[in-house]
Amino acid sequence: MKALFWCVFTLSLMVGPLMNDVAAQGDRDGSIRGARPEVHAILSMPRVFGVGARIDITLLEDGLLDSVNDELALSPGADLLFFRPNDSRGDEWGVWPVIALQWNFYLPRRWSLFPELGAVALVHYRPHGALFSPFLTIGARWHFSTRNALLMRLGYPAGFQVGITL
């Protein structure tokens, strides 16, 4: 668990400064105007752990509903996954590029909720192979500053992810 923490921490230090140059300042409610980078860890898939990054890009700032504080964003990214199989094949690893459409709903008291729908390709490097799957998650953010938030995401096939928006 310590190694996973340090992987996420190091990734955030490397990606954060680069992405903040691209990212626009958010509003008081945490909504994005431009781009919002994130780093996260995958914690709950059986015998699988990993780290990853995404960048949410605003498509519709005012969302789809007039009477609700919402927005629509495109969320491309990738995860680096490590697998521990039950047999003697040794460790496996792969890259998981993902693209999702994210619909954010901003609530009072620093919270936002979002469903995501997209596609993922799991590319194994040991053993070689690829698997394509739909991507469906629900998530929440607790905004602890104007721009930053604690991120939690649960879904298929991602399992549980926790991270920070930068």
Contacts in CASP RR format, 6 or more apart in sequence:
PFRMAT RR
TARGET T0000
AUTHOR 0000-0000-0000
METHOD contacts of the structure
MODEL  1
MKALFWCVFTLSLMVGPLMNDVAAQGDRDGSIRGARPEVHAILSMPRVFG
VGARIDITLLEDGLLDSVNDELALSPGADLLFFRPNDSRGDEWGVWPVIA
LQWNFYLPRRWSLFPELGAVALVHYRPHGALFSPFLTIGARWHFSTRNAL
LMRLGYPAGFQVGITL
4 41 0 8 1.000
4 43 0 8 1.000
4 49 0 8 1.000
4 50 0 8 1.000
4 51 0 8 1.000
5 41 0 8 1.000
7 41 0 8 1.000
7 50 0 8 1.000
7 51 0 8 1.000
8 39 0 8 1.000
8 40 0 8 1.000
8 41 0 8 1.000
8 51 0 8 1.000
8 163 0 8 1.000
11 39 0 8 1.000
11 51 0 8 1.000
11 52 0 8 1.000
11 53 0 8 1.000
12 39 0 8 1.000
12 164 0 8 1.000
12 166 0 8 1.000
15 37 0 8 1.000
15 39 0 8 1.000
15 53 0 8 1.000
15 166 0 8 1.000
16 37 0 8 1.000
16 39 0 8 1.000
16 166 0 8 1.000
19 35 0 8 1.000
19 37 0 8 1.000
19 55 0 8 1.000
19 166 0 8 1.000
20 37 0 8 1.000
20 166 0 8 1.000
22 35 0 8 1.000
22 37 0 8 1.000
22 55 0 8 1.000
23 32 0 8 1.000
23 34 0 8 1.000
23 35 0 8 1.000
23 36 0 8 1.000
23 37 0 8 1.000
23 147 0 8 1.000
23 166 0 8 1.000
24 32 0 8 1.000
24 33 0 8 1.000
24 34 0 8 1.000
24 35 0 8 1.000
25 33 0 8 1.000
25 146 0 8 1.000
25 147 0 8 1.000
26 32 0 8 1.000
26 33 0 8 1.000
26 36 0 8 1.000
26 146 0 8 1.000
26 147 0 8 1.000
27 33 0 8 1.000
27 146 0 8 1.000
28 146 0 8 1.000
29 69 0 8 1.000
29 106 0 8 1.000
29 112 0 8 1.000
29 143 0 8 1.000
30 106 0 8 1.000
30 112 0 8 1.000
30 141 0 8 1.000
30 143 0 8 1.000
30 146 0 8 1.000
30 147 0 8 1.000
30 149 0 8 1.000
31 61 0 8 1.000
31 69 0 8 1.000
31 71 0 8 1.000
31 104 0 8 1.000
31 106 0 8 1.000
31 112 0 8 1.000
32 56 0 8 1.000
32 58 0 8 1.000
32 71 0 8 1.000
32 73 0 8 1.000
32 104 0 8 1.000
33 58 0 8 1.000
33 61 0 8 1.000
34 57 0 8 1.000
34 58 0 8 1.000
35 55 0 8 1.000
35 56 0 8 1.000
35 57 0 8 1.000
35 58 0 8 1.000
36 55 0 8 1.000
36 56 0 8 1.000
36 73 0 8 1.000
36 147 0 8 1.000
36 165 0 8 1.000
36 166 0 8 1.000
37 53 0 8 1.000
37 54 0 8 1.000
37 55 0 8 1.000
37 56 0 8 1.000
37 165 0 8 1.000
37 166 0 8 1.000
38 53 0 8 1.000
38 54 0 8 1.000
38 55 0 8 1.000
38 56 0 8 1.000
38 151 0 8 1.000
38 163 0 8 1.000
38 164 0 8 1.000
38 165 0 8 1.000
38 166 0 8 1.000
39 51 0 8 1.000
39 52 0 8 1.000
39 53 0 8 1.000
39 163 0 8 1.000
39 164 0 8 1.000
39 166 0 8 1.000
40 51 0 8 1.000
40 52 0 8 1.000
40 53 0 8 1.000
40 54 0 8 1.000
40 151 0 8 1.000
40 153 0 8 1.000
40 161 0 8 1.000
40 162 0 8 1.000
40 163 0 8 1.000
40 164 0 8 1.000
41 49 0 8 1.000
41 50 0 8 1.000
41 51 0 8 1.000
41 52 0 8 1.000
41 161 0 8 1.000
41 162 0 8 1.000
41 163 0 8 1.000
42 48 0 8 1.000
42 49 0 8 1.000
42 50 0 8 1.000
42 51 0 8 1.000
42 52 0 8 1.000
42 79 0 8 1.000
42 81 0 8 1.000
42 158 0 8 1.000
42 159 0 8 1.000
42 160 0 8 1.000
42 161 0 8 1.000
43 49 0 8 1.000
43 160 0 8 1.000
43 161 0 8 1.000
43 162 0 8 1.000
44 159 0 8 1.000
44 160 0 8 1.000
45 157 0 8 1.000
45 158 0 8 1.000
45 159 0 8 1.000
45 160 0 8 1.000
47 83 0 8 1.000
47 84 0 8 1.000
47 85 0 8 1.000
47 86 0 8 1.000
48 81 0 8 1.000
48 82 0 8 1.000
48 83 0 8 1.000
48 84 0 8 1.000
49 81 0 8 1.000
49 82 0 8 1.000
50 79 0 8 1.000
50 80 0 8 1.000
50 81 0 8 1.000
50 82 0 8 1.000
51 79 0 8 1.000
51 80 0 8 1.000
52 77 0 8 1.000
52 78 0 8 1.000
52 79 0 8 1.000
52 80 0 8 1.000
53 77 0 8 1.000
53 78 0 8 1.000
54 75 0 8 1.000
54 76 0 8 1.000
54 77 0 8 1.000
54 98 0 8 1.000
55 75 0 8 1.000
55 76 0 8 1.000
55 77 0 8 1.000
56 73 0 8 1.000
56 74 0 8 1.000
56 75 0 8 1.000
56 102 0 8 1.000
56 165 0 8 1.000
57 73 0 8 1.000
57 74 0 8 1.000
57 75 0 8 1.000
57 76 0 8 1.000
58 71 0 8 1.000
58 72 0 8 1.000
58 73 0 8 1.000
59 72 0 8 1.000
59 73 0 8 1.000
59 74 0 8 1.000
60 71 0 8 1.000
60 72 0 8 1.000
61 71 0 8 1.000
62 70 0 8 1.000
62 71 0 8 1.000
63 70 0 8 1.000
63 71 0 8 1.000
63 72 0 8 1.000
63 103 0 8 1.000
64 70 0 8 1.000
64 72 0 8 1.000
64 103 0 8 1.000
68 105 0 8 1.000
69 105 0 8 1.000
69 106 0 8 1.000
70 103 0 8 1.000
70 104 0 8 1.000
70 105 0 8 1.000
70 106 0 8 1.000
71 103 0 8 1.000
71 104 0 8 1.000
71 106 0 8 1.000
72 101 0 8 1.000
72 102 0 8 1.000
72 103 0 8 1.000
72 104 0 8 1.000
73 101 0 8 1.000
73 102 0 8 1.000
73 103 0 8 1.000
73 104 0 8 1.000
74 99 0 8 1.000
74 100 0 8 1.000
74 101 0 8 1.000
74 102 0 8 1.000
75 98 0 8 1.000
75 99 0 8 1.000
75 100 0 8 1.000
75 101 0 8 1.000
75 102 0 8 1.000
75 116 0 8 1.000
76 97 0 8 1.000
76 98 0 8 1.000
76 99 0 8 1.000
76 100 0 8 1.000
77 97 0 8 1.000
77 98 0 8 1.000
77 99 0 8 1.000
78 95 0 8 1.000
78 96 0 8 1.000
78 97 0 8 1.000
78 98 0 8 1.000
79 95 0 8 1.000
79 96 0 8 1.000
79 98 0 8 1.000
80 93 0 8 1.000
80 94 0 8 1.000
80 95 0 8 1.000
80 96 0 8 1.000
81 93 0 8 1.000
81 94 0 8 1.000
81 95 0 8 1.000
81 96 0 8 1.000
81 122 0 8 1.000
82 91 0 8 1.000
82 92 0 8 1.000
82 93 0 8 1.000
82 94 0 8 1.000
83 91 0 8 1.000
83 92 0 8 1.000
83 93 0 8 1.000
83 94 0 8 1.000
84 91 0 8 1.000
85 91 0 8 1.000
85 92 0 8 1.000
89 127 0 8 1.000
91 126 0 8 1.000
92 124 0 8 1.000
92 125 0 8 1.000
92 126 0 8 1.000
92 127 0 8 1.000
93 124 0 8 1.000
93 125 0 8 1.000
93 126 0 8 1.000
94 122 0 8 1.000
94 123 0 8 1.000
94 124 0 8 1.000
94 125 0 8 1.000
94 126 0 8 1.000
95 123 0 8 1.000
95 125 0 8 1.000
96 120 0 8 1.000
96 121 0 8 1.000
96 122 0 8 1.000
96 123 0 8 1.000
97 120 0 8 1.000
97 121 0 8 1.000
97 123 0 8 1.000
98 118 0 8 1.000
98 119 0 8 1.000
98 120 0 8 1.000
98 135 0 8 1.000
98 158 0 8 1.000
99 118 0 8 1.000
99 119 0 8 1.000
99 135 0 8 1.000
100 116 0 8 1.000
100 117 0 8 1.000
100 118 0 8 1.000
100 119 0 8 1.000
100 135 0 8 1.000
100 137 0 8 1.000
101 116 0 8 1.000
101 117 0 8 1.000
101 118 0 8 1.000
102 114 0 8 1.000
102 115 0 8 1.000
102 116 0 8 1.000
103 114 0 8 1.000
103 115 0 8 1.000
103 116 0 8 1.000
104 112 0 8 1.000
104 113 0 8 1.000
104 114 0 8 1.000
105 112 0 8 1.000
105 113 0 8 1.000
105 114 0 8 1.000
106 112 0 8 1.000
107 113 0 8 1.000
110 142 0 8 1.000
110 143 0 8 1.000
110 144 0 8 1.000
111 140 0 8 1.000
111 141 0 8 1.000
111 142 0 8 1.000
111 143 0 8 1.000
112 140 0 8 1.000
112 141 0 8 1.000
112 143 0 8 1.000
112 149 0 8 1.000
113 138 0 8 1.000
113 139 0 8 1.000
113 140 0 8 1.000
114 138 0 8 1.000
114 139 0 8 1.000
114 140 0 8 1.000
114 141 0 8 1.000
115 136 0 8 1.000
115 137 0 8 1.000
115 138 0 8 1.000
115 139 0 8 1.000
116 135 0 8 1.000
116 136 0 8 1.000
116 137 0 8 1.000
116 138 0 8 1.000
116 139 0 8 1.000
116 153 0 8 1.000
117 134 0 8 1.000
117 135 0 8 1.000
117 136 0 8 1.000
118 134 0 8 1.000
118 135 0 8 1.000
118 136 0 8 1.000
119 132 0 8 1.000
119 133 0 8 1.000
119 134 0 8 1.000
119 135 0 8 1.000
120 132 0 8 1.000
120 133 0 8 1.000
120 134 0 8 1.000
120 135 0 8 1.000
120 157 0 8 1.000
120 158 0 8 1.000
121 130 0 8 1.000
121 131 0 8 1.000
121 132 0 8 1.000
121 133 0 8 1.000
122 130 0 8 1.000
122 131 0 8 1.000
122 132 0 8 1.000
122 133 0 8 1.000
122 157 0 8 1.000
123 129 0 8 1.000
123 130 0 8 1.000
124 130 0 8 1.000
124 131 0 8 1.000
133 156 0 8 1.000
133 157 0 8 1.000
134 156 0 8 1.000
135 156 0 8 1.000
135 157 0 8 1.000
135 158 0 8 1.000
136 155 0 8 1.000
136 156 0 8 1.000
137 153 0 8 1.000
137 154 0 8 1.000
137 155 0 8 1.000
137 156 0 8 1.000
137 158 0 8 1.000
138 153 0 8 1.000
138 154 0 8 1.000
138 155 0 8 1.000
139 151 0 8 1.000
139 152 0 8 1.000
139 153 0 8 1.000
139 154 0 8 1.000
140 151 0 8 1.000
140 152 0 8 1.000
141 149 0 8 1.000
141 150 0 8 1.000
141 151 0 8 1.000
141 152 0 8 1.000
141 165 0 8 1.000
142 149 0 8 1.000
142 150 0 8 1.000
143 149 0 8 1.000
144 150 0 8 1.000
147 165 0 8 1.000
147 166 0 8 1.000
148 164 0 8 1.000
148 165 0 8 1.000
148 166 0 8 1.000
149 164 0 8 1.000
149 165 0 8 1.000
150 162 0 8 1.000
150 163 0 8 1.000
150 164 0 8 1.000
151 161 0 8 1.000
151 162 0 8 1.000
151 163 0 8 1.000
151 164 0 8 1.000
151 165 0 8 1.000
152 160 0 8 1.000
152 161 0 8 1.000
152 162 0 8 1.000
152 163 0 8 1.000
153 160 0 8 1.000
153 161 0 8 1.000
153 162 0 8 1.000
154 160 0 8 1.000
154 161 0 8 1.000
END
